[in-house]
Amino acid sequence: MNKVAIVILNYNGKSFLEQFLPNVVRYSAGEGIQVIVADNNSTDGSTACLKESFPNVGMIELDKNYGYTGGYNKALEQVKSEYFVLLNSDVEVTPGWLEPVIEYLDQHGEAAAAMPKIKSYSEKEYFEYAGASGGYIDKYGYPFCRGRVLSKIEKDEGQHNTITDIFWASGACLFVRSELFFAAGGFDDDFFAHMEEIDLCWRLKRMGYRVVAIPQSEIYHVGGGTLPINTPRKMYLNYRNNLYLLVKNLPKGKLFPVLFVRMCLDGASAMVYLSKFSFGFFWSVIKAHLHFYCHLRVSNRKRKEFRKKVKTEEISGIYPQSMVYSFLVRKKLVFSEYKLT
């Protein structure tokens, strides 16, 4: 068994592999460290490129595109390692990026998952949207980050350099103990992509483990490499999966009040899109809710099945108010203004 397996899930990302994989190999060398690319049946010549240009990189070829969730679930079943590092193909790693996180996990057995500081590849002085320096949610399930609240992205001036417990670690670069990944049930295949890492981290925390940000490790993320940002498809997945997330993980006493408010907020969002003649985004919200209702029985079954693994519902890293209201109305634009539970 290896100590660390860096697993990059790829789908038609040949250009990213050519650009970023050399640094992953260069800056991840060491005994017990393996780099693997799991390919979701790409059609752009990715596998031929790997065989020709990266013969020392392991490869797992899947028979179709299973998305982020299914692709990683199927690939990781074939990987034997103490730690998994799930790394997006559009990430530039830096010298020494592995050591701070692995050392912390080695010394803190109660930490199940962790992430580095994630900064923007195109604007390297700024945090990157998908994770920044650690992920959180508000009471209604809306995610935000230490370094990014809604669309407001902070410049990195060392203000978020402390190692700290977080609610979720970004799927762009997720360190997780392999044993606990499988004990928690892995990723939920029904998510396909987006928010699956929040669901996994929530489950790990309910099992009594910690999720941590280690800013002493730093990477740069392009973002939107596989599924472009701000598209109807991405919006559909975000709205749908966020509702899946709440049904599966909220404590019983909070489930129905939170869902009721979310339905109202999502309906208001849909009306805003309609008023702006953004019919694609309007339909994304409606379709997300329709699929959520059709899938409600399945989500509830998963909720009940996981209940026997739950050790605590006292979860840290949640903003006890509406982050959206605080941002838009109260003008709390930076993370430091948010007081978490």
C-alpha positions in Angstrom: 0.0 0.0 0.0 1.3 3.5 -0.9 1.3 6.3 1.6 -0.3 8.8 -0.8 -2.2 8.4 -4.1 -2.7 11.5 -6.1 -5.7 10.7 -8.3 -6.6 13.1 -11.1 -10.0 12.5 -12.7 -9.9 13.5 -16.3 -12.5 14.0 -19.0 -11.4 15.5 -22.3 -8.8 17.5 -20.4 -5.7 16.6 -22.5 -4.6 20.2 -22.7 -4.7 20.5 -18.9 -2.8 17.3 -18.5 -0.1 18.5 -20.8 0.1 21.8 -19.0 -0.2 20.8 -15.3 0.7 17.1 -15.0 4.5 17.7 -15.3 4.5 19.8 -12.1 2.4 17.3 -10.3 4.9 14.6 -11.1 7.9 16.9 -10.3 6.6 18.2 -7.0 5.1 15.0 -5.7 8.1 12.7 -6.0 8.9 10.5 -3.1 8.8 7.1 -1.6 5.2 5.8 -1.3 3.7 8.5 -3.5 1.9 7.6 -6.6 0.3 9.8 -9.3 -2.7 8.2 -11.1 -5.0 9.6 -13.8 -8.5 8.1 -13.9 -10.0 8.8 -17.3 -13.8 9.1 -17.7 -13.7 7.7 -21.3 -12.3 10.8 -22.9 -12.6 11.3 -26.7 -9.8 13.9 -27.1 -6.8 11.6 -27.1 -6.1 12.0 -23.4 -5.2 8.3 -22.8 -2.9 8.2 -25.8 -1.2 11.3 -24.5 -0.7 9.8 -21.1 0.8 6.6 -22.5 3.2 8.4 -24.7 4.2 11.4 -22.6 3.7 10.2 -19.0 4.6 6.5 -19.0 5.4 6.6 -15.2 2.0 7.9 -14.3 -0.6 5.3 -13.4 -3.8 5.2 -15.5 -7.3 3.8 -14.8 -9.5 3.8 -17.9 -13.3 3.9 -17.2 -15.8 2.7 -19.8 -17.9 5.9 -19.9 -18.2 9.3 -18.3 -19.4 8.7 -14.8 -19.0 12.3 -13.7 -16.9 13.5 -10.8 -18.7 11.3 -8.2 -19.0 8.0 -10.1 -15.6 8.4 -11.8 -13.8 8.8 -8.5 -15.9 6.1 -6.7 -15.0 3.6 -9.4 -11.4 4.6 -9.7 -10.6 4.7 -6.0 -11.9 1.2 -5.6 -8.8 0.2 -7.6 -6.3 2.3 -5.6 -4.6 1.1 -2.4 -3.2 4.0 -0.3 -3.4 5.4 3.2 -4.3 8.9 1.8 -6.2 9.9 -1.3 -5.5 13.3 -2.9 -8.3 14.1 -5.3 -6.8 16.7 -7.6 -8.5 18.5 -10.5 -6.7 18.4 -13.8 -6.7 22.2 -14.1 -4.6 22.7 -11.0 -1.0 24.0 -10.8 0.7 22.6 -7.7 3.7 24.2 -6.1 6.9 22.9 -4.5 6.2 21.4 -1.1 2.5 21.3 -1.6 2.0 17.8 -0.2 4.1 17.8 3.0 2.2 20.2 5.2 -1.1 18.5 4.8 0.2 14.9 5.1 2.2 15.8 8.2 -0.8 17.4 9.8 -3.0 14.3 9.0 -0.3 12.0 10.3 -0.2 13.9 13.6 -4.0 14.4 14.0 -5.9 11.1 13.6 -9.2 12.8 14.3 -8.9 14.8 11.0 -10.5 12.9 8.2 -10.0 15.3 5.4 -8.1 18.5 4.5 -7.4 21.0 1.8 -4.7 23.5 0.9 -5.1 27.1 0.2 -6.5 27.5 -3.3 -5.7 30.6 -5.3 -6.6 31.8 -8.8 -4.4 30.6 -11.6 -5.2 33.7 -13.7 -4.9 36.2 -10.8 -2.4 34.7 -8.5 -2.8 37.3 -5.7 -6.4 36.3 -5.2 -8.2 33.4 -3.8 -10.0 31.0 -6.1 -13.8 30.7 -6.1 -14.0 26.9 -5.5 -12.6 26.6 -2.0 -10.3 29.6 -1.3 -8.9 28.9 2.2 -11.7 26.6 3.5 -15.4 26.0 2.9 -18.4 26.7 5.1 -22.2 26.8 4.7 -25.0 29.0 6.2 -28.1 27.7 8.0 -29.9 27.3 4.6 -27.2 25.3 3.0 -25.6 28.0 0.9 -21.8 27.5 0.6 -19.2 30.2 1.0 -15.5 30.2 1.8 -12.8 31.8 3.9 -11.7 34.2 1.3 -14.8 34.2 -0.9 -18.4 35.1 -0.1 -20.8 34.8 -3.0 -19.1 36.7 -5.9 -16.7 38.7 -3.7 -13.2 37.2 -3.8 -10.6 38.5 -1.5 -7.0 39.2 -2.3 -4.7 37.0 -0.3 -2.8 39.1 2.1 -2.1 36.4 4.7 -5.4 37.0 6.5 -6.5 33.4 6.2 -3.2 31.6 6.9 -4.1 29.9 10.1 -4.8 26.1 10.2 -8.4 25.8 11.1 -11.4 23.5 11.2 -13.8 24.1 8.3 -17.1 22.7 7.1 -16.0 21.4 3.7 -12.8 20.9 1.8 -12.8 21.7 -1.9 -13.1 18.9 -4.5 -10.5 20.7 -6.5 -7.9 19.4 -4.1 -9.3 17.1 -1.5 -7.0 15.1 0.9 -8.9 12.3 2.6 -8.1 9.2 4.6 -9.0 6.3 2.3 -10.4 4.2 5.1 -12.8 6.9 6.1 -13.7 7.8 2.5 -15.1 4.3 2.2 -16.5 4.2 5.7 -18.6 7.3 5.0 -19.9 5.7 1.8 -17.7 7.6 -0.7 -19.3 10.2 -3.0 -23.0 10.0 -3.8 -23.2 8.9 -7.4 -26.6 10.8 -7.8 -24.8 14.1 -7.5 -22.8 13.5 -10.6 -20.8 16.7 -10.1 -20.9 19.8 -7.7 -21.4 19.8 -3.9 -20.5 16.1 -3.6 -17.5 17.1 -1.5 -19.7 19.1 0.9 -22.0 16.1 1.3 -19.0 13.8 2.0 -17.4 16.3 4.5 -20.8 16.7 6.3 -21.0 13.0 6.6 -17.5 12.7 8.0 -18.2 15.4 10.5 -21.4 13.7 11.6 -19.2 10.6 12.2 -17.2 12.6 14.7 -14.2 13.6 12.5 -12.7 16.9 11.6 -12.2 18.7 8.2 -9.2 21.1 8.1 -7.7 23.8 6.0 -3.9 23.8 5.8 -2.9 27.1 4.1 0.8 26.3 4.4 0.1 24.2 1.3 -0.8 26.4 -1.7 -2.0 25.6 -5.2 -3.5 27.5 -8.2 -6.8 26.5 -9.8 -8.0 27.5 -13.3 -11.7 26.7 -12.4 -14.4 25.6 -14.8 -12.1 23.3 -16.6 -14.6 20.5 -17.2 -18.0 22.2 -16.7 -17.8 25.9 -17.5 -19.0 28.3 -14.8 -22.2 30.2 -15.0 -24.0 27.9 -17.3 -27.6 26.5 -17.0 -26.2 23.0 -16.6 -23.9 24.0 -13.7 -26.8 26.0 -12.1 -29.1 23.0 -12.4 -26.6 20.7 -10.6 -25.9 23.3 -7.9 -29.6 23.8 -7.1 -30.5 20.2 -7.3 -27.5 18.8 -5.4 -27.9 21.4 -2.6 -31.4 20.2 -1.9 -30.1 16.6 -1.9 -27.5 17.7 0.5 -30.0 19.2 3.0 -32.4 16.2 3.0 -29.5 13.7 3.6 -27.8 15.6 6.4 -29.9 18.1 8.3 -31.0 17.1 11.8 -34.7 16.1 12.0 -35.8 19.3 13.8 -34.3 21.6 11.2 -35.1 19.7 8.0 -38.6 21.0 7.2 -38.1 24.6 8.4 -34.9 24.9 6.3 -36.4 23.3 3.2 -39.5 25.6 3.4 -37.3 28.7 3.4 -35.1 27.2 0.7 -38.1 26.6 -1.6 -39.1 30.3 -1.1 -35.6 31.5 -1.8 -35.1 29.3 -4.9 -38.5 30.4 -6.2 -37.5 34.1 -5.8 -34.3 33.3 -7.7 -36.2 31.7 -10.5 -38.4 34.8 -10.8 -35.4 37.1 -10.9 -34.0 35.0 -13.8 -37.4 35.1 -15.6 -37.6 38.9 -15.2 -34.2 39.2 -16.9 -35.4 36.9 -19.7 -32.7 34.4 -18.7 -34.9 31.5 -19.6 -32.1 28.9 -19.5 -31.3 29.7 -15.9 -35.0 30.0 -15.0 -35.6 26.5 -16.4 -32.5 25.2 -14.5 -34.0 26.1 -11.2 -37.4 24.6 -12.1 -35.9 21.4 -13.4 -33.7 21.1 -10.3 -36.7 21.2 -8.1 -38.7 18.8 -10.2 -35.9 16.3 -10.1 -35.5 16.8 -6.4 -39.1 16.0 -5.8 -38.9 12.9 -7.9 -35.8 11.8 -6.0 -37.0 12.7 -2.5 -37.7 9.1 -1.5 -34.2 8.0 -2.5 -32.6 10.9 -0.6 -34.7 10.1 2.5 -33.7 6.4 2.3 -30.0 7.4 2.2 -30.6 9.7 5.1 -32.0 6.8 7.2 -29.3 4.4 6.1 -26.5 6.7 7.2 -28.1 7.4 10.6 -26.5 4.4 12.2 -23.0 5.9 11.5 -23.9 9.3 13.1 -22.1 10.2 16.3 -22.9 13.9 16.5 -25.2 16.5 15.0 -23.3 19.3 16.7 -21.4 20.5 13.6 -19.0 23.4 13.5 -18.5 25.7 10.5 -22.1 26.8 10.0 -23.1 30.4 9.8 -26.3 30.6 11.9 -28.0 33.2 9.7 -28.7 33.7 6.0 -25.4 34.4 4.3 -27.2 35.8 1.2 -29.1 38.3 3.3 -26.0 39.3 5.2 -24.1 39.8 2.0 -26.7 41.6 0.0 -28.6 43.6 2.6 -26.2 44.0 5.6 -23.2 44.4 3.2 -21.0 41.8 4.9 -18.6 41.4 2.0 -15.6 39.6 3.5 -15.4 36.4 5.5 -14.0 38.0 8.7 -17.4 39.6 9.2 -19.2 36.2 9.6 -19.4 34.7 13.0 -19.7 30.9 12.8 -21.0 28.3 15.2 
